[in-house]
Amino acid sequence: MKNRLKVLRAERDWSQAVLAERLDVSRQAVNAIETGKHDPSLPLAFRIARLFDLSIEEIFDDEHE
Amino acid sequence: MVYDPSVPNSREKTRFYIAVWIAILGSGLMLRAKTSGALEALWGLGCALFAGPALGLFFASRFDDYFLALRNAGFAWAMAVVAGWIAAHGALFIGNTAFAAGSALSGGVTLITEPRYSLPPLFDDARWLATFAAAAFGSGFLVRHLRPGP
């Protein structure tokens, strides 16, 4: 699943570790989501959307890469 | 969200990965020890390194979902090894029973004291099963970790 997480993080000048702390996940989880290795669970997708004040659809695109 | 001091924070969740690398090192030691008889003494050390993190992974539940996906992949691979092991013994039982029944039907009742088929000796060694299962866990975790897609 494509996502804009890396772009959104970069816009805020956050490191993966900072984003991981804000989402309460491991840094590896952030990296895996950004690189498309892992699709987040629905609760985590909601947390990400709330953190960036966007809808889930604005961050994630369910079209396969 | 209500603060709960027992919930691991991001840094602690990151440290879980270190525990798994230790477990994978342990499984590698177990495999190396079993495949080279000279290092048999290292098998116990491998077990010790593997067992702690593995038990922690089984009983703890507050991981992030990526870690759970990796853990589940490792457990699935380990379970596949155990299932294969059980299937081999099941097939052996069926084969020997069928042979005995076939012999009895074709030539009258005969007393078969020795089983017709047998498995390689390592199938009767629980240490090999533990070693293969541990190695499969590590392999599953690593493959899922290195796989490019979800």
Backbone of each chain as ProteinMPNN parsed JSONL, in Angstrom:
{"seq_chain_A": "MKNRLKVLRAERDWSQAVLAERLDVSRQAVNAIETGKHDPSLPLAFRIARLFDLSIEEIFDDEHE", "coords_chain_A": {"N_chain_A": [[0.849, -1.197, 0.0], [0.603, 2.152, -0.921], [1.922, 5.107, 0.649], [2.062, 8.374, 2.235], [3.696, 8.864, 4.302], [6.465, 9.269, 4.747], [6.934, 11.662, 3.41], [5.242, 13.419, 4.787], [6.388, 13.29, 7.292], [8.911, 14.322, 6.727], [8.245, 16.909, 6.013], [7.705, 17.996, 8.444], [10.077, 17.868, 9.593], [10.834, 15.733, 11.192], [12.513, 13.016, 12.742], [12.675, 9.447, 12.147], [12.665, 8.237, 14.602], [11.529, 10.185, 16.257], [8.958, 10.369, 15.174], [8.161, 7.76, 15.679], [8.082, 7.782, 18.477], [5.992, 9.588, 18.871], [3.911, 8.144, 17.821], [3.936, 5.994, 19.382], [5.155, 3.575, 18.704], [7.668, 1.23, 17.534], [10.845, 2.345, 16.137], [11.538, 0.816, 13.982], [9.08, -0.006, 13.067], [7.994, 2.32, 11.999], [9.803, 2.768, 9.915], [9.31, 0.447, 8.385], [6.692, 0.882, 7.566], [6.944, 3.227, 6.079], [8.591, 2.369, 3.988], [6.957, 0.648, 2.714], [6.937, -1.972, 3.483], [5.288, -2.879, 5.363], [1.866, -2.887, 6.149], [-0.007, -0.744, 8.115], [-1.97, -1.502, 11.076], [-5.512, -0.937, 11.506], [-6.127, 0.627, 13.875], [-3.583, 1.857, 14.24], [-3.305, 3.218, 11.84], [-5.317, 5.096, 12.147], [-4.253, 6.521, 14.31], [-2.02, 7.628, 13.095], [-3.243, 9.226, 11.173], [-4.62, 11.039, 12.808], [-2.489, 12.265, 14.096], [-1.275, 13.717, 12.04], [-3.347, 15.247, 11.36], [-5.05, 14.61, 9.236], [-7.114, 12.799, 6.875], [-7.397, 9.199, 6.726], [-7.383, 8.331, 4.094], [-6.039, 10.366, 2.857], [-3.48, 9.907, 3.497], [-2.875, 7.219, 3.097], [-2.911, 5.034, 0.289], [-4.775, 2.654, -1.187], [-4.183, 1.451, -3.544], [-2.279, -0.949, -5.234], [1.295, -1.03, -5.184]], "CA_chain_A": [[0.0, 0.0, 0.0], [1.383, 3.402, -0.966], [1.567, 6.079, 1.684], [2.819, 9.632, 2.208], [4.223, 9.059, 5.655], [7.828, 9.819, 4.708], [6.826, 13.072, 2.998], [4.638, 14.156, 5.905], [7.41, 13.349, 8.355], [9.969, 15.24, 6.28], [7.707, 18.278, 6.062], [7.765, 18.455, 9.845], [11.474, 17.721, 10.005], [10.902, 14.738, 12.27], [13.234, 11.774, 12.432], [11.82, 8.264, 12.337], [12.567, 7.984, 16.044], [10.557, 11.146, 16.804], [7.617, 9.93, 14.746], [7.859, 6.524, 16.416], [7.687, 8.153, 19.837], [4.665, 10.216, 18.835], [2.915, 7.126, 17.501], [4.089, 4.93, 20.378], [5.58, 2.322, 18.066], [9.13, 1.174, 17.393], [11.374, 3.041, 14.959], [11.502, -0.147, 12.883], [7.717, -0.036, 12.515], [7.863, 3.509, 11.14], [10.592, 2.499, 8.716], [8.634, -0.576, 7.582], [5.504, 1.486, 6.936], [7.415, 4.181, 5.063], [9.16, 1.678, 2.831], [5.939, -0.218, 2.134], [7.112, -3.365, 3.892], [4.238, -3.248, 6.326], [0.646, -2.08, 6.172], [-0.361, -0.604, 9.536], [-3.31, -1.917, 11.495], [-6.472, 0.176, 11.46], [-5.895, 1.582, 14.978], [-2.369, 2.644, 14.001], [-3.608, 4.135, 10.726], [-6.081, 6.213, 12.734], [-3.325, 7.336, 15.109], [-1.197, 8.387, 12.138], [-4.099, 10.251, 10.568], [-4.885, 12.072, 13.827], [-1.244, 12.987, 14.346], [-1.039, 14.668, 10.945], [-4.599, 15.976, 11.158], [-5.512, 14.298, 7.882], [-7.901, 11.562, 6.851], [-6.58, 8.034, 6.374], [-7.253, 8.285, 2.625], [-5.07, 11.367, 2.409], [-2.128, 9.406, 3.792], [-2.692, 5.891, 2.52], [-3.585, 4.753, -0.977], [-4.833, 1.187, -1.213], [-3.758, 0.952, -4.853], [-1.013, -1.658, -5.041], [2.458, -0.421, -5.846]], "C_chain_A": [[0.889, 1.253, 0.0], [0.988, 4.301, 0.2], [2.498, 7.293, 1.598], [3.524, 9.902, 3.537], [5.606, 9.718, 5.65], [7.799, 11.314, 4.357], [6.285, 13.911, 4.153], [5.637, 14.323, 7.053], [8.491, 14.365, 7.988], [9.494, 16.693, 6.341], [7.802, 18.87, 7.464], [9.174, 18.342, 10.423], [11.616, 16.795, 11.215], [11.768, 13.575, 11.814], [12.25, 10.61, 12.606], [11.63, 7.982, 13.823], [11.536, 8.918, 16.685], [9.137, 10.722, 16.442], [7.202, 8.665, 15.509], [7.406, 6.832, 17.839], [6.285, 8.748, 19.859], [3.562, 9.197, 18.553], [2.93, 5.969, 18.499], [4.322, 3.565, 19.724], [7.112, 2.324, 17.998], [9.567, 1.945, 16.151], [11.318, 2.105, 13.743], [10.116, -0.196, 12.235], [7.501, 1.15, 11.582], [8.597, 3.281, 9.821], [9.877, 1.501, 7.798], [7.398, -0.002, 6.882], [5.941, 2.431, 5.809], [7.915, 3.481, 3.805], [8.177, 0.691, 2.202], [6.09, -1.682, 2.492], [5.99, -3.826, 4.808], [3.049, -2.311, 6.183], [0.188, -1.96, 7.624], [-1.763, -1.138, 9.82], [-4.228, -0.696, 11.448], [-6.286, 1.146, 12.635], [-4.657, 2.452, 14.762], [-2.589, 3.631, 12.853], [-4.401, 5.345, 11.244], [-5.169, 7.122, 13.549], [-2.464, 8.21, 14.198], [-2.022, 9.535, 11.553], [-4.366, 11.388, 11.561], [-3.639, 12.917, 14.067], [-1.0, 14.055, 13.275], [-2.288, 15.484, 10.612], [-5.1, 15.826, 9.716], [-6.411, 13.07, 7.962], [-6.973, 10.407, 6.439], [-6.335, 7.992, 4.86], [-6.246, 9.297, 2.098], [-3.629, 10.915, 2.655], [-1.863, 8.082, 3.071], [-3.509, 5.731, 1.242], [-3.586, 3.225, -1.133], [-4.548, 0.609, -2.592], [-2.411, 0.274, -4.656], [0.107, -0.996, -5.809], [2.905, -1.268, -7.013]], "O_chain_A": [[1.8, 1.386, 0.816], [-0.147, 4.256, 0.676], [3.563, 7.244, 0.982], [3.895, 11.036, 3.84], [5.88, 10.612, 6.45], [8.539, 12.115, 4.928], [6.811, 14.982, 4.455], [5.704, 15.374, 7.692], [8.926, 15.159, 8.821], [10.263, 17.591, 6.682], [7.958, 20.079, 7.64], [9.42, 18.676, 11.582], [12.405, 17.043, 12.126], [11.754, 13.198, 10.642], [11.152, 10.773, 13.138], [10.562, 7.542, 14.249], [10.765, 8.499, 17.549], [8.238, 10.715, 17.283], [6.053, 8.522, 15.925], [6.464, 6.222, 18.346], [5.488, 8.452, 20.75], [2.423, 9.364, 18.989], [2.069, 5.09, 18.473], [3.762, 2.55, 20.138], [7.758, 3.306, 18.364], [8.776, 2.172, 15.234], [11.081, 2.549, 12.62], [9.987, -0.398, 11.027], [6.906, 1.013, 10.513], [8.069, 3.568, 8.747], [9.841, 1.686, 6.582], [7.099, -0.361, 5.743], [5.366, 2.422, 4.72], [7.685, 3.951, 2.691], [8.529, -0.022, 1.262], [5.453, -2.542, 1.884], [5.778, -5.024, 4.997], [3.209, -1.093, 6.106], [0.013, -2.976, 8.296], [-2.615, -1.215, 8.935], [-3.76, 0.439, 11.36], [-6.285, 2.359, 12.429], [-4.676, 3.645, 15.064], [-2.102, 4.761, 12.904], [-4.169, 6.476, 10.817], [-5.291, 8.345, 13.49], [-2.214, 9.378, 14.494], [-1.55, 10.668, 11.453], [-4.339, 12.561, 11.188], [-3.726, 14.135, 14.221], [-0.566, 15.165, 13.584], [-2.281, 16.305, 9.695], [-5.515, 16.793, 9.078], [-6.462, 12.389, 8.986], [-5.901, 10.628, 5.875], [-5.24, 7.665, 4.402], [-5.67, 9.112, 1.026], [-2.686, 11.471, 2.092], [-0.788, 7.857, 2.516], [-4.633, 6.221, 1.131], [-2.531, 2.595, -1.201], [-4.659, -0.601, -2.789], [-1.515, 0.818, -4.01], [-0.078, -0.477, -6.91], [3.869, -0.921, -7.694]]}, "seq_chain_B": "MVYDPSVPNSREKTRFYIAVWIAILGSGLMLRAKTSGALEALWGLGCALFAGPALGLFFASRFDDYFLALRNAGFAWAMAVVAGWIAAHGALFIGNTAFAAGSALSGGVTLITEPRYSLPPLFDDARWLATFAAAAFGSGFLVRHLRPGP", "coords_chain_B": {"N_chain_B": [[-5.523, 9.471, 25.467], [-5.268, 7.2, 28.125], [-2.724, 7.249, 30.566], [-0.6, 4.546, 31.042], [1.587, 2.994, 33.045], [2.627, 0.453, 32.64], [2.698, -0.072, 30.003], [4.86, -0.537, 27.319], [7.103, 1.974, 26.121], [8.025, 3.812, 23.099], [10.838, 3.547, 22.811], [11.352, 1.296, 24.351], [9.916, -0.55, 22.902], [11.427, -0.589, 20.625], [13.654, -1.839, 21.611], [12.815, -4.447, 21.823], [13.442, -5.684, 19.476], [16.139, -6.139, 19.679], [16.175, -8.166, 21.526], [15.087, -10.184, 19.987], [17.074, -10.497, 18.035], [19.021, -11.601, 19.635], [17.787, -14.021, 20.268], [17.75, -15.155, 17.728], [20.459, -15.406, 17.267], [20.948, -17.309, 19.228], [19.467, -19.466, 18.163], [20.954, -19.934, 15.897], [23.335, -20.77, 17.037], [22.455, -23.118, 18.238], [21.841, -24.666, 15.981], [24.325, -24.81, 14.733], [25.746, -26.153, 16.706], [24.446, -28.627, 16.758], [24.898, -29.582, 14.206], [27.59, -29.907, 14.083], [29.304, -32.137, 15.762], [31.361, -31.665, 17.552], [30.857, -29.305, 18.794], [28.853, -29.689, 20.567], [28.459, -28.967, 23.225], [27.825, -26.328, 23.086], [25.21, -26.234, 22.466], [23.431, -26.075, 24.6], [23.958, -23.48, 25.469], [23.027, -22.055, 23.281], [20.329, -22.718, 23.488], [19.704, -21.419, 25.87], [20.069, -18.749, 25.145], [18.117, -18.523, 23.225], [15.706, -19.242, 24.46], [14.829, -17.396, 26.477], [14.144, -14.793, 25.201], [12.268, -15.909, 23.406], [10.253, -16.99, 25.023], [9.454, -14.653, 26.231], [8.42, -13.34, 24.006], [6.247, -14.918, 23.494], [4.573, -14.651, 25.725], [4.303, -11.911, 26.233], [2.344, -9.128, 25.126], [2.187, -6.536, 24.3], [3.27, -5.34, 21.911], [4.225, -3.402, 18.988], [2.306, -3.333, 15.91], [3.837, -4.066, 13.662], [5.981, -5.454, 14.709], [4.569, -7.562, 15.811], [3.687, -8.758, 13.459], [6.106, -9.689, 12.414], [6.889, -11.403, 14.46], [4.777, -13.244, 14.401], [5.193, -14.36, 11.892], [7.601, -15.692, 12.36], [6.777, -17.528, 14.35], [4.91, -18.963, 12.831], [6.518, -20.216, 10.919], [8.057, -21.822, 12.617], [6.063, -23.427, 13.65], [5.307, -24.747, 11.345], [7.477, -26.426, 10.957], [7.244, -28.08, 13.215], [4.757, -29.197, 12.654], [5.355, -30.543, 10.276], [7.106, -32.407, 11.279], [5.425, -33.872, 12.972], [3.65, -34.793, 11.036], [5.325, -36.488, 9.589], [5.745, -38.55, 11.427], [3.12, -39.377, 11.672], [2.604, -40.266, 9.061], [4.387, -42.339, 8.989], [3.28, -44.076, 10.869], [0.853, -44.686, 9.59], [1.812, -45.899, 7.266], [3.184, -48.16, 8.282], [1.095, -49.452, 9.601], [-0.65, -49.945, 7.476], [0.955, -51.644, 5.975], [1.203, -53.822, 7.694], [-1.468, -54.582, 7.873], [-1.978, -55.182, 5.209], [-0.248, -57.335, 4.821], [-1.356, -59.174, 6.56], [-3.836, -59.567, 5.352], [-3.179, -60.585, 2.854], [-1.567, -62.813, 3.239], [-2.613, -64.292, 5.247], [-2.919, -64.266, 8.851], [-0.202, -62.737, 10.229], [2.466, -62.349, 12.45], [3.897, -59.341, 12.92], [6.743, -58.136, 14.028], [8.698, -56.236, 13.725], [8.655, -52.896, 12.588], [7.796, -51.971, 9.223], [8.598, -49.679, 7.884], [10.768, -46.904, 8.618], [11.87, -43.866, 10.202], [14.555, -41.485, 9.667], [17.144, -41.445, 12.216], [17.3, -38.918, 13.451], [14.725, -38.027, 13.669], [13.767, -39.067, 15.962], [14.902, -37.652, 17.915], [14.456, -35.23, 20.153], [15.941, -32.963, 20.473], [16.833, -32.256, 17.95], [14.424, -31.554, 16.803], [13.765, -29.327, 18.383], [15.902, -27.69, 17.677], [15.556, -27.341, 14.885], [13.048, -26.104, 14.916], [13.601, -23.745, 16.308], [15.465, -22.594, 14.572], [13.816, -22.271, 12.382], [12.021, -20.392, 13.356], [13.692, -18.137, 13.606], [14.401, -17.845, 10.912], [11.926, -17.344, 9.692], [11.218, -14.922, 10.906], [13.32, -13.28, 10.009], [13.046, -13.428, 7.207], [10.535, -12.267, 6.845], [11.141, -9.771, 7.808], [13.005, -8.857, 5.971], [11.689, -8.957, 3.607], [10.484, -7.249, 0.744], [7.806, -6.341, 0.36], [4.508, -6.042, 2.021]], "CA_chain_B": [[-5.203, 8.109, 25.876], [-4.934, 7.139, 29.537], [-1.355, 6.795, 30.773], [-0.466, 3.259, 31.715], [3.045, 2.808, 33.177], [3.069, -0.89, 32.254], [2.768, -0.167, 28.541], [6.193, -0.131, 26.877], [7.121, 3.139, 25.239], [8.631, 3.578, 21.787], [12.223, 3.056, 22.947], [11.304, -0.082, 24.836], [9.46, -1.382, 21.787], [12.578, -0.735, 19.727], [14.578, -2.799, 22.235], [12.331, -5.814, 21.618], [14.135, -6.243, 18.311], [17.442, -6.638, 20.141], [15.907, -9.462, 22.156], [14.899, -11.194, 18.936], [18.375, -10.801, 17.417], [19.689, -12.528, 20.565], [17.146, -15.328, 20.082], [18.192, -15.695, 16.438], [21.839, -15.841, 17.515], [20.823, -18.57, 19.97], [19.026, -20.541, 17.262], [22.1, -20.232, 15.036], [24.265, -21.57, 17.85], [21.864, -24.464, 18.389], [21.981, -25.373, 14.709], [25.759, -25.069, 14.538], [26.152, -27.167, 17.682], [23.893, -29.936, 16.396], [25.457, -30.07, 12.942], [28.999, -30.283, 14.282], [29.299, -32.838, 17.047], [32.389, -31.15, 18.457], [30.354, -28.124, 19.505], [27.61, -30.092, 21.23], [28.297, -28.239, 24.487], [27.258, -25.001, 22.809], [23.778, -26.354, 22.231], [22.751, -25.553, 25.787], [24.079, -22.013, 25.463], [22.079, -21.598, 22.258], [18.986, -22.853, 24.073], [19.529, -20.358, 26.876], [19.915, -17.473, 24.436], [16.864, -18.518, 22.463], [14.509, -19.481, 25.273], [14.353, -16.202, 27.184], [13.372, -13.923, 24.308], [11.131, -16.608, 22.79], [9.174, -17.037, 26.011], [8.963, -13.278, 26.359], [7.597, -13.044, 22.831], [4.997, -15.668, 23.566], [3.69, -14.201, 26.794], [4.037, -10.468, 26.187], [1.379, -8.826, 24.066], [2.099, -5.105, 23.985], [4.201, -4.946, 20.868], [3.527, -2.713, 17.908], [1.785, -4.351, 14.997], [4.877, -4.571, 12.767], [6.708, -6.471, 15.452], [3.683, -8.724, 15.903], [3.694, -9.427, 12.152], [7.372, -10.424, 12.324], [6.833, -12.493, 15.433], [3.84, -14.257, 13.915], [5.839, -15.071, 10.783], [8.549, -16.621, 12.98], [6.022, -18.615, 14.988], [4.29, -19.786, 11.783], [7.564, -21.077, 10.352], [8.407, -22.833, 13.625], [4.932, -24.357, 13.723], [5.352, -25.575, 10.137], [8.472, -27.476, 11.208], [6.654, -29.032, 14.166], [3.684, -29.905, 11.939], [6.013, -31.473, 9.365], [7.644, -33.483, 12.134], [4.276, -34.697, 13.389], [3.128, -35.443, 9.829], [6.232, -37.592, 9.249], [5.436, -39.665, 12.328], [1.779, -39.86, 11.304], [2.732, -41.034, 7.815], [5.087, -43.579, 9.35], [2.297, -44.946, 11.518], [-0.094, -45.152, 8.574], [2.531, -46.823, 6.388], [3.443, -49.429, 8.972], [-0.19, -50.108, 9.865], [-1.15, -50.439, 6.197], [1.777, -52.799, 5.583], [0.832, -54.957, 8.541], [-2.813, -55.012, 7.477], [-1.851, -55.803, 3.891], [0.404, -58.638, 5.01], [-2.323, -60.058, 7.194], [-4.896, -59.883, 4.396], [-2.689, -61.346, 1.697], [-0.944, -64.087, 3.595], [-3.108, -64.778, 6.519], [-2.477, -63.475, 10.001], [1.218, -62.902, 10.54], [2.898, -61.481, 13.533], [4.987, -58.475, 12.476], [7.337, -57.547, 15.228], [9.494, -55.067, 13.342], [7.944, -52.035, 11.643], [8.326, -52.06, 7.861], [9.245, -48.41, 7.534], [11.273, -46.134, 9.765], [12.364, -42.527, 9.89], [15.953, -41.298, 10.081], [17.241, -41.345, 13.683], [17.115, -37.561, 14.0], [13.303, -37.809, 13.938], [13.464, -39.518, 17.326], [15.7, -36.815, 18.808], [13.724, -33.975, 20.402], [16.883, -31.841, 20.339], [16.803, -31.829, 16.551], [13.152, -30.84, 16.581], [13.896, -28.002, 19.003], [16.864, -26.914, 16.884], [14.921, -26.953, 13.62], [11.961, -25.153, 15.196], [14.223, -22.459, 16.655], [16.041, -22.039, 13.334], [12.695, -21.854, 11.529], [11.511, -19.135, 13.902], [14.612, -17.073, 13.187], [14.312, -17.67, 9.462], [10.648, -16.694, 9.386], [11.308, -13.53, 11.356], [14.242, -12.56, 9.125], [12.467, -13.332, 5.858], [9.462, -11.263, 6.894], [11.793, -8.479, 8.039], [13.756, -8.437, 4.783], [10.812, -8.988, 2.428], [10.209, -5.857, 0.359], [6.387, -5.968, 0.466], [3.837, -6.448, 3.262]], "C_chain_B": [[-4.745, 8.12, 27.335], [-3.515, 6.585, 29.707], [-1.333, 5.495, 31.556], [1.031, 2.948, 31.81], [3.523, 1.432, 32.742], [3.168, -1.058, 30.741], [4.157, 0.286, 28.086], [6.132, 1.08, 25.949], [7.879, 2.799, 23.952], [10.039, 3.001, 21.897], [12.247, 1.609, 23.415], [10.853, -1.024, 23.721], [10.587, -1.599, 20.786], [13.549, -1.78, 20.283], [14.111, -4.249, 22.062], [13.077, -6.486, 20.468], [15.49, -6.819, 18.723], [17.261, -8.017, 20.767], [15.744, -10.545, 21.092], [16.219, -11.508, 18.239], [19.148, -11.761, 18.312], [19.118, -13.938, 20.402], [17.618, -15.97, 18.782], [19.647, -16.166, 16.539], [21.824, -17.186, 18.243], [20.42, -19.72, 19.065], [20.151, -20.927, 16.312], [23.121, -21.091, 15.759], [23.759, -23.002, 18.004], [22.086, -25.291, 17.135], [23.435, -25.757, 14.466], [26.214, -26.187, 15.461], [25.665, -28.55, 17.27], [24.522, -30.492, 15.126], [26.941, -30.396, 13.045], [29.116, -30.858, 15.679], [30.288, -32.261, 18.051], [31.875, -29.986, 19.304], [29.064, -28.418, 20.278], [27.363, -29.302, 22.516], [27.657, -26.87, 24.275], [25.736, -25.037, 22.639], [22.978, -25.767, 23.392], [22.807, -24.037, 25.854], [23.109, -21.415, 24.446], [20.653, -21.644, 22.781], [18.715, -21.703, 25.04], [19.298, -19.011, 26.198], [18.572, -17.385, 23.719], [15.64, -18.489, 23.382], [13.958, -18.21, 25.921], [13.533, -15.282, 26.289], [12.141, -14.614, 23.728], [9.959, -16.685, 23.762], [8.57, -15.651, 26.207], [8.04, -12.909, 25.204], [6.245, -13.725, 22.917], [4.036, -15.047, 24.572], [3.369, -12.703, 26.741], [3.135, -10.151, 24.997], [1.422, -7.371, 23.617], [3.203, -4.658, 23.027], [3.463, -4.078, 19.863], [3.2, -3.729, 16.818], [2.806, -4.85, 13.985], [5.651, -5.683, 13.452], [5.863, -7.733, 15.576], [3.668, -9.499, 14.586], [4.974, -10.255, 11.983], [7.353, -11.638, 13.244], [5.927, -13.622, 14.927], [4.427, -15.043, 12.748], [6.821, -16.097, 11.345], [7.834, -17.807, 13.609], [5.401, -19.538, 13.937], [5.327, -20.739, 11.173], [7.938, -22.184, 11.334], [7.305, -23.882, 13.711], [4.9, -25.273, 12.503], [6.343, -26.723, 10.31], [7.89, -28.537, 12.139], [5.571, -29.863, 13.472], [4.272, -30.92, 10.961], [6.555, -32.687, 10.104], [6.527, -34.448, 12.529], [3.721, -35.462, 12.191], [4.002, -36.633, 9.436], [5.949, -38.799, 10.13], [4.054, -40.246, 12.029], [1.83, -40.719, 10.06], [3.415, -42.366, 8.089], [4.111, -44.575, 9.971], [1.339, -45.535, 10.479], [0.574, -46.183, 7.664], [2.739, -48.176, 7.032], [2.151, -50.192, 9.25], [-0.74, -50.716, 8.58], [-0.357, -51.664, 5.757], [1.393, -54.038, 6.385], [-0.537, -55.497, 8.15], [-2.762, -55.72, 6.132], [-1.245, -57.188, 3.988], [-0.583, -59.645, 5.584], [-3.394, -60.499, 6.201], [-4.414, -60.786, 3.268], [-2.153, -62.72, 2.083], [-1.474, -64.683, 4.878], [-2.542, -63.947, 7.647], [-1.004, -63.777, 10.279], [1.578, -61.926, 11.64], [4.089, -60.654, 13.04], [5.552, -57.767, 13.691], [8.133, -56.292, 14.917], [8.697, -54.2, 12.372], [8.621, -52.059, 10.268], [9.127, -50.805, 7.5], [9.77, -47.722, 8.8], [11.774, -44.779, 9.277], [13.841, -42.43, 10.245], [16.039, -41.049, 11.591], [16.978, -39.944, 14.236], [15.638, -37.247, 14.292], [12.892, -38.3, 15.326], [14.215, -38.694, 18.364], [15.002, -35.457, 18.968], [14.631, -32.752, 20.279], [16.918, -31.33, 18.9], [15.53, -31.048, 16.267], [13.234, -29.43, 17.157], [14.813, -27.106, 18.175], [16.232, -26.428, 15.581], [13.817, -25.916, 13.852], [12.53, -23.772, 15.523], [14.797, -21.792, 15.41], [14.924, -21.544, 12.415], [12.088, -20.55, 12.04], [12.376, -17.964, 13.437], [14.508, -16.79, 11.701], [13.028, -16.94, 9.081], [10.663, -15.222, 9.747], [12.169, -12.72, 10.389], [13.652, -12.372, 7.731], [11.379, -12.266, 5.827], [10.057, -9.858, 7.051], [12.447, -7.949, 6.766], [12.879, -8.377, 3.533], [10.432, -7.567, 2.039], [8.753, -5.446, 0.555], [5.769, -6.437, 1.763], [3.439, -7.924, 3.243]], "O_chain_B": [[-3.93, 8.955, 27.729], [-3.147, 5.591, 29.082], [-1.971, 5.369, 32.601], [1.677, 2.673, 30.798], [4.716, 1.253, 32.496], [3.667, -2.074, 30.257], [4.587, 1.386, 28.435], [5.239, 1.198, 25.11], [8.313, 1.666, 23.744], [10.394, 2.076, 21.167], [13.049, 0.8, 22.945], [11.342, -2.149, 23.608], [10.69, -2.663, 20.175], [14.187, -2.513, 19.527], [14.918, -5.175, 22.144], [13.312, -7.694, 20.484], [15.934, -7.84, 18.197], [18.079, -8.916, 20.57], [16.199, -11.675, 21.267], [16.467, -12.661, 17.886], [19.853, -12.639, 17.816], [19.858, -14.922, 20.396], [17.858, -17.177, 18.73], [20.018, -17.193, 15.97], [22.593, -18.089, 17.912], [20.958, -20.822, 19.176], [20.296, -22.096, 15.958], [23.7, -22.013, 15.184], [24.522, -23.963, 17.913], [22.468, -26.459, 17.204], [23.738, -26.876, 14.051], [26.974, -27.066, 15.055], [26.388, -29.535, 17.417], [24.668, -31.704, 14.972], [27.487, -31.086, 12.185], [29.033, -30.128, 16.666], [30.079, -32.357, 19.261], [32.391, -29.717, 20.389], [28.293, -27.513, 20.597], [26.22, -29.002, 22.861], [27.026, -26.323, 25.179], [25.069, -24.002, 22.665], [21.989, -25.061, 23.195], [21.839, -23.384, 26.243], [22.456, -20.405, 24.711], [19.865, -20.727, 22.548], [17.643, -21.099, 25.028], [18.443, -18.231, 26.619], [17.972, -16.315, 23.62], [14.662, -17.793, 23.106], [12.748, -17.982, 25.909], [12.365, -15.015, 26.574], [11.092, -13.988, 23.571], [8.81, -16.472, 23.375], [7.355, -15.491, 26.331], [7.015, -12.254, 25.394], [5.23, -13.185, 22.476], [2.839, -14.93, 24.312], [2.29, -12.28, 27.157], [3.174, -10.843, 23.979], [0.756, -7.009, 22.647], [3.957, -3.726, 23.305], [2.234, -4.015, 19.871], [3.739, -4.835, 16.799], [2.66, -5.965, 13.484], [5.941, -6.718, 12.853], [6.379, -8.845, 15.461], [3.639, -10.729, 14.581], [4.935, -11.377, 11.477], [7.743, -12.741, 12.863], [6.273, -14.8, 15.016], [4.192, -16.245, 12.622], [6.876, -17.233, 10.874], [8.238, -18.955, 13.423], [5.365, -20.754, 14.123], [5.045, -21.915, 10.944], [8.116, -23.337, 10.942], [7.579, -25.076, 13.829], [4.514, -26.437, 12.608], [6.093, -27.845, 9.871], [8.02, -29.736, 11.891], [5.479, -31.074, 13.674], [3.753, -32.029, 10.828], [6.478, -33.821, 9.633], [6.668, -35.667, 12.432], [3.364, -36.635, 12.307], [3.49, -37.665, 9.003], [5.915, -39.932, 9.652], [3.846, -41.456, 12.122], [1.19, -41.768, 9.992], [3.069, -43.39, 7.499], [4.118, -45.761, 9.642], [1.054, -46.732, 10.492], [-0.019, -47.209, 7.332], [2.503, -49.213, 6.413], [2.109, -51.418, 9.149], [-1.232, -51.844, 8.575], [-0.928, -52.616, 5.226], [1.274, -55.139, 5.848], [-0.747, -56.708, 8.099], [-3.424, -56.74, 5.935], [-1.688, -58.113, 3.307], [-0.642, -60.8, 5.161], [-3.812, -61.657, 6.201], [-5.154, -61.645, 2.788], [-2.283, -63.678, 1.321], [-0.809, -65.504, 5.51], [-1.766, -63.021, 7.413], [-0.621, -64.92, 10.53], [1.042, -60.821, 11.725], [5.16, -61.199, 12.775], [4.906, -56.91, 14.294], [8.231, -55.39, 15.748], [8.116, -54.725, 11.422], [9.844, -52.152, 10.161], [10.192, -50.883, 6.889], [9.266, -47.944, 9.901], [12.06, -44.587, 8.095], [14.329, -43.221, 11.051], [15.108, -40.501, 12.18], [16.49, -39.799, 15.357], [15.329, -36.331, 15.054], [11.802, -37.987, 15.805], [14.17, -39.0, 19.555], [14.965, -34.648, 18.041], [14.162, -31.645, 20.016], [17.019, -30.127, 18.661], [15.548, -30.024, 15.585], [12.831, -28.46, 16.513], [14.541, -25.919, 17.993], [16.353, -25.258, 15.219], [13.673, -24.968, 13.079], [12.005, -22.754, 15.071], [14.643, -20.587, 15.211], [15.071, -20.518, 11.75], [11.686, -19.699, 11.247], [11.877, -16.951, 12.947], [14.524, -15.634, 11.278], [13.043, -16.03, 8.252], [10.182, -14.379, 8.989], [11.8, -11.613, 9.996], [13.745, -11.292, 7.147], [11.311, -11.462, 4.897], [9.541, -8.887, 6.498], [12.446, -6.744, 6.511], [13.282, -7.811, 2.517], [10.092, -6.76, 2.905], [8.493, -4.29, 0.89], [6.412, -7.15, 2.534], [2.865, -8.422, 4.212]]}, "name": "protein", "num_of_chains": 2, "seq": "MKNRLKVLRAERDWSQAVLAERLDVSRQAVNAIETGKHDPSLPLAFRIARLFDLSIEEIFDDEHEMVYDPSVPNSREKTRFYIAVWIAILGSGLMLRAKTSGALEALWGLGCALFAGPALGLFFASRFDDYFLALRNAGFAWAMAVVAGWIAAHGALFIGNTAFAAGSALSGGVTLITEPRYSLPPLFDDARWLATFAAAAFGSGFLVRHLRPGP"}
